[in-house]
Amino acid sequence: MNARLQDTQPALSAEQAIGQIAVELPGSTAVFRRLKLDFCCGGQISLREAAAQKSLDVDAILAELSQLQRSTNLPGITSPAELVDHILTRYHEVHRAQLPELIRMARRVEAVHRDNPDVPAGLADTLEAMHEELLSHMEKEETILFPMLKTGGNAFVVHPIGMMRAEHVDHGEALDKLNALTNDATPPQGACNTWRALYAGIAQLNDDLINHIHLENNVLFPQFEASSKAGGCGTSACSCS
């Protein structure tokens, strides 16, 4: 897995070109699409001008866009319950929002630029498979593992943790495939704003998923694996004797 572990976000301004925002702020394309703001062919005009043309409140748009500027920092969280809640809001909710938009853009790029030798053929299908796998993975965490962890865990919690670790390996392999298809999310020379925004979103997905897996594998799970190993089989922590 290749990571771009950055925690800096470009400042938002109504004077920025709407196409520039689309490329630099993953997730903004979904906002622009909903508001019918053309960030691709008409992306050279400022956000202020684009909003004025549609009689939209530019400050309201900026406020919505600012919600997409997400930090990778862990804000003073120590307890497993707090970690779980942070993972749910910072990563699970984000994955559910970001992947459908990436799939939509990938299908468009593959269709519009199908004759371009650099087109990432099969990218939309790869993203769709990742989406399905992540939805299944997150549902298992949310309905089985995380409730166990939030109540302190038990001697058998290592088994669902082991399953999640194995699925994390699969997610890493999917990211490697994604990076191979997109030249590490590097758009080709002359790529349109949609193509560039797609790759910016894929770079964010890559970073988000790596950070998500790191937080679970290296911060959350070890707290319970250590206590289970210390308890051992046949002790008061285990009921199989």
PAGU-8368 format. One record per residue (C-alpha): residue number from 1; x, y, z. Coordinates in steps of 0.001 Angstrom, whole numbers. Each point is the difference from the previous one (the first is absolute). Last residue first. Layout:
# PAGU-8368
[NUM [X Y Z]]
...
//
This chain:
# PAGU-8368
[241 [-12338 -25426 30404]]
[240 [-1429 2069 -2886]]
[239 [-1178 2912 2154]]
[238 [3115 2174 -172]]
[237 [846 3056 2083]]
[236 [-66 -2061 3210]]
[235 [2909 -1955 -1436]]
[234 [-199 -3151 -2101]]
[233 [1216 1648 -3180]]
[232 [2093 3131 348]]
[231 [-784 3139 1953]]
[230 [3190 1746 -1148]]
[229 [-724 -886 -3608]]
[228 [-3511 1446 288]]
[227 [1318 3169 1642]]
[226 [2602 496 -2733]]
[225 [-2477 -642 -2821]]
[224 [-2418 2513 1481]]
[223 [2299 3020 124]]
[222 [1697 -1193 -3212]]
[221 [-3251 527 -1961]]
[220 [-382 3753 488]]
[219 [3417 1548 -682]]
[218 [1985 -2002 -2553]]
[217 [-2555 -1935 -2041]]
[216 [-2983 2334 491]]
[215 [1761 3325 -387]]
[214 [2243 -1315 -2768]]
[213 [-2987 -1342 -1959]]
[212 [-1754 3384 92]]
[211 [3213 1868 -825]]
[210 [542 -2224 -3045]]
[209 [-3659 360 -1003]]
[208 [76 3769 290]]
[207 [3281 356 -1892]]
[206 [-1116 -2155 -2921]]
[205 [-3463 1560 -46]]
[204 [1654 3434 -116]]
[203 [2185 -1018 -2938]]
[202 [-3100 -1437 -1705]]
[201 [-1784 3318 494]]
[200 [2895 1880 -1562]]
[199 [-89 -2509 -2867]]
[198 [-3674 653 -638]]
[197 [512 3764 246]]
[196 [2704 -221 -2689]]
[195 [-2257 -2039 -2288]]
[194 [-2925 2370 583]]
[193 [2236 3040 -542]]
[192 [1194 -1272 -3384]]
[191 [3324 -1793 -420]]
[190 [2513 1868 -2171]]
[189 [3032 -1928 1192]]
[188 [-1048 -3188 1739]]
[187 [-1484 -63 3501]]
[186 [2152 -1445 2799]]
[185 [-2079 -2107 2393]]
[184 [2896 -2416 568]]
[183 [150 -756 -3740]]
[182 [-3802 -328 -4]]
[181 [-449 -3727 -644]]
[180 [3046 -932 2093]]
[179 [-1214 2175 2878]]
[178 [-3393 -1704 -11]]
[177 [1590 -3444 -98]]
[176 [2195 910 2981]]
[175 [-3072 1351 1776]]
[174 [-1791 -3312 -565]]
[173 [2986 -1846 1482]]
[172 [-189 2206 3084]]
[171 [-3719 -710 333]]
[170 [727 -3742 -126]]
[169 [2559 411 2792]]
[168 [-2645 1882 2000]]
[167 [-2286 -2991 -516]]
[166 [2508 -2181 1832]]
[165 [205 2520 2855]]
[164 [-3810 61 210]]
[163 [-101 -3790 286]]
[162 [2647 30 2715]]
[161 [-1983 2620 1926]]
[160 [-3097 -2216 -325]]
[159 [2017 -2824 1618]]
[158 [1915 2091 2547]]
[157 [-3316 979 1620]]
[156 [-266 -3490 1499]]
[155 [1314 760 3465]]
[154 [-2262 3015 385]]
[153 [-258 3651 -1096]]
[152 [-430 3033 2237]]
[151 [-3532 1101 -852]]
[150 [1137 2257 -2855]]
[149 [2091 -2846 -1413]]
[148 [-2956 -2380 -261]]
[147 [-2176 2691 -1619]]
[146 [2874 616 -2457]]
[145 [375 -3619 -1055]]
[144 [-3516 -1139 -874]]
[143 [-2373 2539 -1562]]
[142 [2350 2880 -859]]
[141 [3043 -2101 -850]]
[140 [-1996 -2436 -2101]]
[139 [-1745 2894 -1756]]
[138 [3369 1628 -684]]
[137 [1329 -3101 -1743]]
[136 [-3128 -491 -2136]]
[135 [-14 3652 -1068]]
[134 [3748 -163 -638]]
[133 [-322 -3059 -2246]]
[132 [-2864 1538 -1997]]
[131 [1855 3289 -449]]
[130 [3227 -1756 -974]]
[129 [-1889 -1934 -2685]]
[128 [-1510 3254 -1271]]
[127 [3413 1665 -40]]
[126 [1427 -2831 -2102]]
[125 [-2998 121 -2358]]
[124 [451 3765 -412]]
[123 [3724 -403 -663]]
[122 [-404 -2659 -2688]]
[121 [1726 2042 -2709]]
[120 [2077 2788 1536]]
[119 [190 2205 -3137]]
[118 [3636 654 -938]]
[117 [-356 -1225 -3604]]
[116 [-2857 2505 -525]]
[115 [-2742 -1533 -2146]]
[114 [-2269 -677 2999]]
[113 [272 3628 1140]]
[112 [-3717 774 398]]
[111 [-1002 -3489 1155]]
[110 [2900 -787 2331]]
[109 [-112 3522 1436]]
[108 [-3751 -230 606]]
[107 [208 -3428 1610]]
[106 [2830 1214 2225]]
[105 [-1979 3096 1029]]
[104 [-2993 -2080 1127]]
[103 [2203 -2518 1826]]
[102 [1842 2805 1781]]
[101 [-3316 1538 1076]]
[100 [-1250 -3341 1344]]
[99 [3325 -493 1857]]
[98 [222 3285 1914]]
[97 [-3144 14 2146]]
[96 [100 -3539 1392]]
[95 [3754 280 469]]
[94 [-488 3246 1967]]
[93 [-2630 -1477 2332]]
[92 [2265 -2936 822]]
[91 [3139 2144 317]]
[90 [-355 3090 2167]]
[89 [-3406 -701 1577]]
[88 [294 -3735 662]]
[87 [3728 49 706]]
[86 [-456 2803 2548]]
[85 [-2811 -1877 1751]]
[84 [2175 -3115 186]]
[83 [2936 1957 1371]]
[82 [-2212 1606 2636]]
[81 [-1276 -3413 1115]]
[80 [3554 -1385 31]]
[79 [1166 2799 2332]]
[78 [2887 2303 -959]]
[77 [-1076 2783 -2342]]
[76 [1856 3319 225]]
[75 [-966 1175 -3487]]
[74 [1350 -2688 -2367]]
[73 [1242 1980 -2994]]
[72 [-1031 -990 -3529]]
[71 [-1945 3235 -471]]
[70 [-2974 401 -2299]]
[69 [-659 2897 -2344]]
[68 [-3353 -1188 -1405]]
[67 [-1956 2087 2513]]
[66 [1618 3084 -1544]]
[65 [-1886 -716 -3214]]
[64 [-3338 447 1745]]
[63 [1067 3320 1525]]
[62 [1376 1149 -3359]]
[61 [-3342 -816 -1661]]
[60 [-1903 1925 2661]]
[59 [2334 2957 -490]]
[58 [-560 -144 -3775]]
[57 [-3771 290 375]]
[56 [-1391 -1125 -3362]]
[55 [-1596 2118 -2722]]
[54 [1199 -2502 -2648]]
[53 [2268 2501 -1803]]
[52 [967 1436 3384]]
[51 [1226 -3406 1184]]
[50 [2235 -404 -3049]]
[49 [1353 3523 440]]
[48 [832 -536 3669]]
[47 [1496 -3425 -695]]
[46 [2313 1653 -2493]]
[45 [-91 -802 -3714]]
[44 [2362 -2528 -1663]]
[43 [-2095 -3035 855]]
[42 [-2538 450 -2747]]
[41 [950 -3160 -1917]]
[40 [530 -1976 3222]]
[39 [-1258 1789 3094]]
[38 [-3482 730 -1346]]
[37 [-2186 941 2976]]
[36 [-3279 -1934 -24]]
[35 [-415 348 3799]]
[34 [-16 -3777 432]]
[33 [2956 -316 -2379]]
[32 [1944 2680 1841]]
[31 [-515 -1713 3344]]
[30 [941 -3419 -1413]]
[29 [3069 1548 -1626]]
[28 [1092 1392 3368]]
[27 [691 -3500 1303]]
[26 [3751 279 -455]]
[25 [1197 3589 368]]
[24 [2937 864 -2275]]
[23 [-1455 -1032 -3375]]
[22 [-3532 1301 519]]
[21 [1360 3160 1659]]
[20 [2174 703 -3044]]
[19 [-2961 -539 -2314]]
[18 [-2057 2511 1973]]
[17 [2704 2583 -475]]
[16 [919 1531 3339]]
[15 [-1474 3409 819]]
[14 [-2556 -1444 2422]]
[13 [2937 -1199 2069]]
[12 [929 -3262 1687]]
[11 [3431 -421 1536]]
[10 [1884 -3063 -1191]]
[9 [-24 -2903 2477]]
[8 [3005 -1238 1951]]
[7 [-30 -3322 1824]]
[6 [2139 -2008 -2374]]
[5 [676 -3714 108]]
[4 [292 -773 -3688]]
[3 [8 -3766 289]]
[2 [909 -2808 -2394]]
[1 [-1267 -3445 889]]
//
